Amino acid sequence: MTAAALDLEALIAAAADTIAAHADELTALDQAIGDGDHGVNMKRGLEAVRAEAGQSSIKALPDALKAIGTRLVMTVGGASGPLFGTLFVALGKELPGNPDRAAFVSAFGKAIEAVGARGKSQAGQKTMLDVLVPVQQALVSGKAGAEIAAVADAAAEATVPMKALRGRASFLGERSIGHMDPGARSTALLVRAIADHIGSIA
């Protein structure tokens, strides 16, 4: 699928609108176990990506994804900026020019590995990987659309009983248990926005 076929500009708008609508929720989650700025940071980053959406949408999809990732690194800040940026940059590097589903699923898996390497983390440590990995597994199994979004939502909820082993939340030790990871929640929100958009144009 090309950037034009994906209607990348509309997809970016949907993602930015979703994060903006949930910015206060993300901030509240981050206030419980982090710096308290995740909602503000993610909103700023997605709005910066939105501002360049017109330029991104006319690029080849791999180049557009790399540009999005670079913009997120530059504008989100905190720990999340480099991690979300790595996800999109790595995805862009791994994708062929006009990927089919199999190529996307393979590239997404490699991009998740890049995020894990960047953050020195893995699933089970109360991070965004706890959403990304189940989503990848769902994609491999053939799920799509609403099913993928449901997997992402459930995976974010599953971080609540986890003890944080990475990031600022890890400093809280046992006190991090009982709170949803804000990065997992924002990841799930983005997955749902993307899944809903793709479902609407399929």
N, C-alpha and C positions, 0 to 999 in steps of 0.2 A: 504494500500500500504506500502511495506517495503522500507527501505533505498536503498536496492539493486534494487528493481523494479523502484524506483524513479530515479535511477542513480544520487544519491545525489552529488557525486563528480563533475559530469558535471553541475548539477544545481548550485552548489556553484561557479564554474568557470564562468558560465553565469552571475550570480549576481555580482561577483567581476569585471568582464569585463565591465558590464554596469555601475557600479558606477565609475570605473576608467575613462571611456569614458566621463562621465558627471561631473567629479570632479570639473572642472573649473566653470561650470555652477552653481553647488551647492555652491561653494565658493562665487561666485558673488551674488547669492540670499542672502546668509548669511551676506555678507558685507553690504547689504542694511538695514537689520533689526536685525542683531545679532553680533556674535563675528568675523565672517568672516573665520571660520575654519571648517565649516561643511563638505565641500568637502574633505579636507585633512583628517579629522578625519574618515569619512566614508570609504574612500579609504584604509586607514591604517587598519581599523577594518576588512573589507572584505578580504584584502590580508592576514591578520592573520588567518582568518577562512579558506581561501584557502590553507594556508600552512599546515593545519591539516585536510584537506578534505579527505585524504586517510584513516586516522584513523576514522574519523566520519562516512565514508561510510560503514564501516564494523560493526558498532554498530546497535542495534535496533533503529528504527526511533525516538522513544521518547527520548532515551539517546543521540542520535546524535543531536537532536534539543536543548536539555539542554546544551550540550557541546558547541554548536554554540553560544547560548545565553550568556553563561559564558565568552566565548572568546570575544564577543562583548563588554560586560561590562568592561573587562580588557583592551581593546585596543582602543575603539572608543573615549572615553573621553567625556568631556562636558556633557550636559544634554542628548544628544542622546544615548550615550552608555548604561546607565541604562535603558532607555525606550525600545530601540530595544532589549537589552538583556532580559528584562522582558518579552517581547512578545514571544521570542523563548523559554525561560526557562518555562514559563507558558504553552505554547503550548505543550512542551514535557511532562510536568507533567500531562496534561489533556488527552493526546492521549493514546489509548490502543496500544498494540504492533503492530498490523496489521490493522490500521484503514480503514474503508470504508469512502465514501464521507460524510455521515451523521455524523459519529464520528468526522471527521475533522472539519466540519462546526461548530459543537457544541463546540469543543475544541478551535477553533479559536475565537469564541464569548467570551469564558471565558478568553482567553489570552488578548483580547482587554480590557475587564473589568479590568484585572490586570494592564495593561498599564495606564488606566485612574486613578486607585487607586494610582499607583506609582507617576504619574505626577500631581495628584490632578486636573485633567482636564477632559473635556468632549467635544464632537463634538460641533463645532460652535465657538471654542476659538482660531482658527488658529494654529492648531498643527497637528501632524501625525494622530491623531484620526479622523480628517476630511477626511482622505482617508480610514483609516481602517474600520470605521463604514459603509460607503457606500459599500465598498467591501464585508463586511460581509453580508449586506442586499442583495447584488447581488447574493452571494453564496446561501443564504437561498431561494431566488426566483428561483434558478436553473440555473443561468447563469454560463458560464465557458469560459476558454480560452481568445480569443480576446475580448469578451464582458466584461470580468472582467478587462482586461487591459484598455479598453476604459473607464470604470467606474472610475478606479483609476486615469487616466489622467485628466478626467473632474473634479474629486473631488479636485485634486491638484490645478487646474486652479480656482476653486471656492473659494480658500482661498485668492485670490488676493484682492477682495473688503472687506474682513473681517478685523475687528480691533483685534489685538492680545490681548488676555487676560491672557496668560500664557507665561512664559519664558522671556528671555531678551528682545524680541521684544515688550513685554507688556509695557516696560518702555517708548517706543516711543509714546504710546497712538494713537492718530489719524494719526500720521505720519507712522504707520505700515500699514495703508490702501493703497492699490495700489501695494503691493508687494506679490509675492507668498511665502508661508511659505517654507523654505528650507527642513524642516523635512517632510512636506507633499510631496514635490517633490521627495525626496530620497525614501520615502515609495512607491510612485507610480512607480518609476523606478524599485524597487525591485519586486513589484507585477507584472509588465509587464515581467520582466526577468523570474520570476517563472512561470507565465501563459504560456509564449512562450515555455519554456522548457517542461512543462507538456504536452502541446499540441503537441509537436514534438515527444513525446514517447508514446502518447495515441494510 
